[in-house]
């Protein structure tokens, strides 16, 4: 008669039991990526809104500096190209310098990020995205206030009767806004790379000096050495200044040979008065440079954010590990020299002292001998 064990083996199993189960790897974070990003963005908006001292200071500074620039260059004439370009250069430089005040907060925020990242509460990428989103409202408000006062008081609308007057103003504001975002992202990278404030601020000041030199105003493009021309093409301030100059000088009133009683087609190889003025500072006159500058500033902004994420992730991985303990034999002895004693006494290491939060403990423990045993069963369950 067939035994029960034989019948159990020959009987097919149920489909629910034999189906293949795919095991997915659980995320170490309690929230998904987008949920974590939304939570951090809300927190960042709350932090920015509660920092009333910073918001008031930036708002007051934007109004005051806009009035100073507008009154200093009040109703500037387009024939004074050095004055107009100087105003544009000072405008983008003010936006760049104003963001250095956030370096201290960026550096201090890394401590909180490192603790939360070590506890698997926050992703570095989510934190970077949240910081980007949290800076947008303040940056937009600062650009609108400062840019509007400077633009209209200085009389930068050289063709007010044209139908494209508002369009040029919006382009002017958009370039300033993108410049401000790129500046914030750059100082975010500086804060992520630097170990502390004492390093971050000198690095930021050195980068500002480099931006000024290669912007194309202090030193025109053709005056730069050939082996340094790459600095001009990767400088965000140079792209901003170029876009602002083309926006102001490629207007209907300046796209003519005669302007202000002077025929510029006869005194130069340029076709119009606007192109002639731009050529004096080696600024290309094609309107294509406006969208190219906007695209370059956007790409620069995203590249800087990616660099900041990589630096923060590297920092968290380098400093966020827990101390490890390695066990070897002979620096810990048991009471009465018995490995199986009630407690163990640690001995101060005499040599080979480890660093970087790593502790080495020497154990004198013998493994218990295990005798292999084989059990055999026969006819445990037999049905007659």
Buried (B, 14 or more C-beta within 10 A) or exposed (E): EEEEEEEEEEEEEEEEEEEEEEEEEEEEBEBEEEEBBBBBBEBBBEBBEEBEEBBEEBBEBBEEBBBBBBEBBEEBEBEEBEBBBBBBBBBBBBBBEBBBEBBEEBBEBBEEBBEBBBEEBBBBBBBBBBBBBBBBEBBBBBBBBBBBBBBEBBBBBBBEEBEEBEEBBEBBBBBBBBBBBBBBBBBBBBBBBBEEBEBBBEBBEEBBEEBBBBBBBEBEBEEBEEEEEEBBEEBBBBBBBBBBBBBBBBBBBBBBBEBEEEEBBEEBEBBBBBBBBBBEBBBBBEEEBBEBBBEBBEEBBEBBBBBBBBBBBEBBEEEBEEEEEEEEEEBBBBEEEEEEEEEBEEEEEEEEEEEEEEEBBBBBEEEEEEEEEEEEEEEEEEEE
